[in-house]
Amino acid sequence: MTGKKIFLMRHSIPKRCALSTEMLPLSEEGIQLAMSKKDLFYDVDKCYTSPYKRALETARILFDGQVIVKDKLHERIVGEAHEDFWLKQYQNHDYYNPGGESLNIVRVRMKDVMDEILQELNDGETALVVSHATAICSYLLNFCDVEVIDAASKSRMIRFNGQEVLHGKFNPTDYFEIEYVNNAISVITSKGHIC
């Protein structure tokens, strides 16, 4: 059986401005960075994206065909953050701010939407999926060990079947190449300028 492949990408660099997180567009640097990756995805069959503007703009730069928006690909809802909670959420996957989501909530949401996408792909097809750093890492919690290396720089160690997949930061337009056989993950590789 051929299997399926998904390129699960973090959106490009957003503009820093006084808009809600859902409406942040790409910065000029983000547009250029996304354009520099376009040739990597010339032969993907489908493209899916978070509804957040920065993710949608990234997907539209990278994919010439119809981009499919999946609402469940959105970033973790932070809620009312009264402290620096980033490390705390990795220490306790059920931790959440009032009005926000825990990593476990996002883990389930992302698994649901990724399973939907896999059902929409035929064997042998590939898809580019543009989402957000925490949402992507939450999805990987279903299959991988995720450990914080350095909270200040948001560096992580991710292992799949005991093999190191990521050691460092998960930067804009970095992505995981995930191969599925019978809709189960067989291989995960990190791509981009992950350090």
C-alpha positions in Angstrom: 0.0 0.0 0.0 1.3 3.4 -1.0 0.3 5.5 2.1 -0.2 9.3 2.5 2.0 12.2 3.3 1.3 15.4 5.2 3.6 18.4 5.5 2.4 20.0 8.8 3.7 23.5 8.8 3.8 26.4 11.2 2.6 29.7 9.5 5.1 32.3 8.4 6.1 35.4 10.4 3.1 37.6 11.4 3.1 41.4 11.5 3.2 42.7 15.1 0.2 45.1 15.4 -2.8 45.9 17.6 -5.2 43.3 16.1 -6.7 40.1 17.6 -4.5 37.0 17.1 -7.0 35.7 14.6 -6.6 38.7 12.3 -2.8 39.2 12.4 -1.5 39.3 8.8 1.9 38.2 7.6 4.7 40.8 7.8 6.8 41.7 4.8 9.5 39.4 6.1 6.8 36.7 6.5 5.7 37.1 3.0 9.2 36.8 1.7 10.0 33.7 3.9 6.8 31.9 2.7 7.7 32.8 -1.0 11.1 31.3 -0.5 9.5 27.9 0.4 7.0 27.8 -2.5 9.1 25.5 -4.7 9.1 22.8 -1.9 5.4 22.2 -2.3 4.8 22.5 -6.1 3.6 18.9 -6.3 1.3 18.6 -3.3 -2.2 17.5 -4.1 -4.2 19.4 -1.5 -3.7 22.3 0.9 -5.5 22.9 4.3 -5.1 25.8 6.6 -6.2 27.3 9.9 -8.7 30.1 9.5 -6.3 32.6 11.2 -5.2 35.2 8.7 -1.4 34.6 9.0 -1.9 30.9 8.3 -4.3 31.4 5.4 -1.9 33.9 3.8 0.9 31.5 4.2 -1.1 28.7 2.6 -2.2 30.9 -0.4 1.4 31.8 -1.1 2.6 28.2 -1.0 -0.2 26.6 -2.9 -1.6 27.6 -6.3 -4.9 25.7 -6.1 -7.9 25.9 -3.8 -6.9 26.2 -0.1 -9.3 24.4 2.2 -10.0 26.1 5.6 -10.5 23.8 8.6 -11.6 25.7 11.6 -10.1 23.1 14.1 -6.6 23.9 12.8 -6.6 27.2 14.7 -4.1 28.0 17.4 -4.6 27.1 21.1 -6.9 29.6 22.7 -4.9 31.4 25.4 -7.8 32.8 27.4 -7.0 35.2 30.3 -3.3 34.8 30.9 -2.3 36.4 34.2 1.2 34.8 34.2 3.8 33.2 31.9 2.0 29.9 31.5 3.9 28.4 28.5 6.1 26.0 30.6 3.2 25.2 33.0 1.1 23.9 30.1 3.9 21.4 29.2 4.3 20.3 32.8 0.6 19.7 33.1 -1.2 19.1 29.8 -4.6 19.7 31.5 -3.6 23.3 32.6 -5.5 26.1 31.0 -6.1 29.8 31.6 -9.7 30.9 32.3 -11.5 31.0 28.9 -8.6 29.1 27.3 -7.7 25.6 26.1 -5.3 23.1 27.7 -2.8 21.2 25.5 -5.0 18.1 26.0 -8.1 19.9 24.6 -6.0 21.0 21.6 -4.5 17.6 21.3 -8.0 16.0 20.8 -9.2 18.8 18.5 -6.1 18.6 16.3 -6.3 14.7 16.1 -9.9 15.0 15.0 -9.2 17.5 12.2 -6.1 15.6 11.1 -8.1 12.4 10.9 -10.6 14.2 8.8 -7.9 15.4 6.4 -6.4 11.8 6.2 -9.9 10.5 5.2 -10.1 13.2 2.4 -6.7 12.0 1.0 -6.4 9.1 -1.4 -3.5 6.7 -1.1 -0.4 8.2 -2.7 -1.6 11.8 -2.2 0.2 14.5 -0.3 -1.2 17.5 1.6 0.3 20.8 3.0 -1.4 21.6 6.3 -0.7 25.1 7.7 -1.4 25.6 11.4 0.3 27.0 14.5 3.2 26.0 16.8 1.3 25.0 19.9 -1.5 23.4 17.9 1.0 21.3 15.9 2.9 20.2 19.0 -0.4 19.3 20.7 -1.2 17.1 17.7 2.2 15.4 18.1 1.4 14.7 21.8 -0.9 11.9 20.5 2.2 10.0 19.2 5.3 11.6 20.5 7.1 12.6 23.8 7.3 16.4 23.9 9.7 17.8 26.5 10.6 21.5 27.2 14.4 22.1 26.8 14.4 25.8 27.4 11.1 27.7 28.3 12.7 31.2 27.6 13.3 30.3 23.9 10.4 27.9 23.7 12.7 25.1 22.7 11.4 21.6 22.7 12.6 18.0 22.3 10.2 15.8 20.4 10.7 12.1 20.0 8.7 9.6 17.9 9.3 5.9 18.8 12.4 6.9 20.8 13.9 8.8 17.8 14.6 12.5 18.1 12.4 14.5 15.7 13.0 18.0 16.9 15.6 19.5 19.3 15.2 23.3 19.5 12.8 26.0 18.4 9.9 25.4 16.0 10.3 28.5 13.8 7.9 30.1 11.3 7.6 27.9 8.1 9.3 25.0 9.8 7.3 21.8 9.3 7.0 18.1 10.0 6.9 15.7 7.1 4.6 12.9 8.3 4.1 9.6 6.5 1.0 7.5 7.1 0.3 3.9 6.3 -3.3 2.8 6.8 -3.8 6.3 8.3 -1.3 5.5 11.1 2.0 7.5 11.4 5.0 5.5 10.2 7.6 8.2 10.0 8.0 11.8 11.2 10.8 14.1 10.0 11.3 17.7 10.9 12.1 20.1 8.1 13.1 23.8 7.8 15.6 25.8 9.8 14.9 24.0 13.0 18.0 24.4 15.2 
